[in-house]
Amino acid sequence: MPEQNRANVAVFISGSGSNLQALIDGVKAGILTAEIKWVVSSKKKAFGLQRAEKEGIESWVFRVNDYTSDQDAGNDLLSKLKKRKIDFIALAGYLNLIPEIVVKAYRNKIVNIHPALLPKYGGKGMYGHHVHEAVLKNKDKESGPTVHLVNEIYDNGKILEQMKVPVLSDDTPDTLAARVLEQEHKLYPRVLDKLIKGKCELNNG
């Protein structure tokens, strides 16, 4: 596809950035029709920043505490997104809420991947191992990743797609996490591509 028809995507991370890598690999494989233009991290030492550097992708550390107010932080982030002509935002292990002004400006154009079958095990503090521990504690028979639109509330936006993963009797949080993550990497580029191409039902997202 010609370069001018590719959507510009910003990927937000807080940690290792394995889903960032999955999106990068999806672009290279032709699964995701986009250009990953910018990587934004909430942490200076996030390994995902090294992934971005390796691929020659511009990156930036965004910390609300560096600003005099939440409003200033949101305005600066939105300004930087617009300057780079970002069309879509993909959260990949990003642990903070997106500023409200950015959510409004990018309504139905921000997605997140969550390691559980939402609406179960969502909300503030439900990320990473906390999610898998809760699934095992409740003796659920299945789990799996969810790709959803992002709004002003954690893990609350419209669900776009899910992939079910069986929970095994001898699973630990680590083994379940690894199996769910494997499916995250397959699901995320595919669903983001569908969103970019207007193939997702958004209605009340």
N, C-alpha and C positions, 0 to 999 in steps of 0.2 A: 504494500500500500504506500502511496506517495507520502513523504514526510509531513506535508502540510495537513494531511487527513488524520494524523495520529494525535490522540489526546495527550496533553501534558499532565502527568501525574506527579503529585508530591506524596511521598511515603513518610509517615510519622512513626518513630520507634522509641523504645526506652531501654532495649536490651540487646540480645544477640543478633536480632534482625534476620532470623531464618526465614520468616515470611517475606521480608524484603528481598532476600535472595531468591525465593520462589517466584516473586514477581519479575525480578531481573531475568531469571532463567525462562520465565514464560514469554517475555518479550523476545528473547533470543530464539525461542522455539517457534515463534509465530502464533502462540496461543493467545497472547495479549497484545492487542493492537494499540500500543501506547508508547510514549517515551517517558521513562522515569527521569524527571527533570530536576528533582530536588528531594533531599532527605533531611527531615527535621527530627532532632532527638531531644528528649527531655533530660538527658544525662550526658555529661562530657565524655565519660568513659565507656559508653555503650559500644559493644563490639560491632554493631551494625554500621557505625561510622567508618570503620575500617573496610567493610564491604563496599560502602559507597565510594570511598577513596580508590579502592582497587578498580572499580568500574568507571572512574572518572566522573562521578556524579557529584555535583555541588551539594554540600551539607551545611547544616547550621544547628547550633544548640539553642533551644528556646526554653527559657526558664522564667516563669511569671514573676518569681521573687526578684528578678533583676530589674523590674520596673517599679515605678512609684505607685501604680494602681493596676488592677486587673484590666481596666478599660484601656489603659495605655498599651498593655501587653497585647491585647486582642487587636487593637488598631494597627500596631506595628506588624504583627503576624499577617493580618489581612493585606496590608500594603505590600509586604514582601511576596505574598502569593500572587497578587495581581501583577506586580512588576515582572514576575516570571511567567505570566500568562498560564497559570495552573488551571486546568479544567476540572480535575477530580482529585480528591484526597483519599488515600488508603491508609488506615491505621493498622500497623503491624506490631502488636505488642506494646502499643502506646498506652501508658497507664494513667494519663491525666485527661480531664475533661477538655474538650475543644472550646475555646472562647465562644460565647454566644454570638458575637458579631460575625464570626467566621462560619458558624453553623447556619446562620440566616443567609449569608451571602452564597453559601454552597449547599443550599437545601437540596436534598436528594442526590447530592454529588459527593458525599462523604460516606465511606464504608469502613466497616471493622470486621475482623474475624475473631470469634470467641470460641474457646475450646470446650464448649458444652452445648447441649441442645436447648437453646433458649426457647421459652422464657425461664427454664430451669437454670439455676446457678449463675444468675447474672447480678449486676449491681456493683456498687462500690466495694472494693476489697476482694471481689471474686475474679481472680486472675491466676494463671499458672497453676501451681500445685494446690492452691486453696480450692480450686474447682475440682480437680481430680480426687482430692481427699474427700470432698463432700459427696461426690458421685459414689465412691466406694463405701463410705460410711452409711449411705442410704440404701446400699445394696441394689442399685439400679442395674438393669440388665443390658442397657445400652447407653452410649454417650456419643460424642462426635462434634465436629466443628459446625458453627453457624456463621454465615456471612449476613450482615444486616446493615441497614442504613443507620447513620448516626444522627441523633438529635441532642437536645439539651440535657438528657438524662442518661446515665450509664446503661448501656446494653438494652436500650428501650426502643430503638427505631425498628421499622418494619423489617421482618425477616425476609431475605431474598432467597437463600438456599441453605439446606443443611445436608450433612452426610452422616449416616448412622454407622457407629462402630460398636461391635459387641464388647461388653465388659466380661472378661474371663474370671473364673473362680479364683485363680491364683494371681490376679493382677495386683500390682502395687501402684502407687501414684506415678512412679517413674515409668513403669511398663505401659500403663494406660496413656500417659502423656505422650510417649514416643509413638504409639499407634495412632492417636488422634492427630498429632502433629504431621505425620506422614500424609494423612488425608487433607489436612489444612493446606499443605503445599500443592496438592492437586486441585482443590476446590477454588482457592482464592483467585488465581489468575483467570480461571474460566468464568467465574461470576463477575469479576471486575470487567472483563471484556464484554460480557453481555450487557452490563449497566452502561458502559461507554457507547455501545451500539444501539441503545434504546430498547433492548429486548427483555428488560425486567419490568414487572408490574410495580408501579410506585404508589399509586393512589395516595393513601394517607401517610406516606413515609415522613 
